[in-house]
């Protein structure tokens, strides 16, 4: 995915976030690696790798390693997950 494609997709995601309650959010940035999550801000749910919604714990200490692996993605994977979810949901 080129930088232009990433910027275009990110722009679309921002517009979608304004129209709906689902947002792509950077949850962490460590050692040059960003981790993104797809979150339904209305219901406080996060989309996991099985394309299922699960509750987002409010406290960081309640998020175990398995939860982080299921729900945090690099940018390109998050984009792919969201696109798969949109196809699956329709």
N, C-alpha and C positions, 0 to 999 in steps of 0.2 A: 504494500500500500504506500503510495507516494505521499509526500507532505501535503500536496494540494488535495489529494483524496481525503486525508485525515482531517484537514481543515474544513473541507466541504461537509464531511459527515458530522464533524463536531458542531458546525453551524446548524445543521438540520436537527441535531439532538437538542441544541439550545432552544430552537423554535418549538420542537416537540414538547420540551419541558414547560414552555410558556403556555402551550395549549392543553397539556395533560398533566398528570401527576407523576409520571414515570421519568426519572432523570438518570443520566450517566454522571456519576460523581467520583472524582479522584479521592480515594480514602486514605492513601498513604504514598509517600515518596521517600524511598530510602536507598542510599548507595546508587543513585541515578536510575532507579527503577520505580515507576509509578504503578500502583495497584488501583484498579477501578472497580466500581460496583454499580449495578443497575438497581435503583431503589424506587419503590412506589412510596412517595413521601406522604400521601394521604393516609395510607394504612400502615406505614412503617414496616414494609416488607422488602426483602431483598431477593432478587432472582438468583437461583443457584445454578450449578452446572448441569442439572437435570431439567432445566427450564421449569422449575417449580418455585413458587413463592414461599419464603419462610420468614418468620419474625426476625427483625434485626435487634439484637440485644442492645439496650441503651448504654450499658457500661462495658468498656473495653475488656475488663477482666472476665466478663461472661462470654467472650468470644474465644473459643478454643481453636487449636490449630486446624482441626477438621473443618470447622465453620469457615475459617479464612481461606482454606484451599477450595472449598465449594463455591464461595461467593466473591472472591477477589481475583481479578484478571488483569493482564496487561491490556493496553488500549485496543489492539487489533482483535484480541480474543473477545473483549467486551463488546466490540462492534459486531462481531460474528454472532455472539450469543444473542444480542438484541435482535439482529436480523432473523435468526432462526426462531426466536420467540414470536416475532411479528408474523412469520409464515405459519407457525404452529397455531397461533391464537386466532387466525382468520378462518 
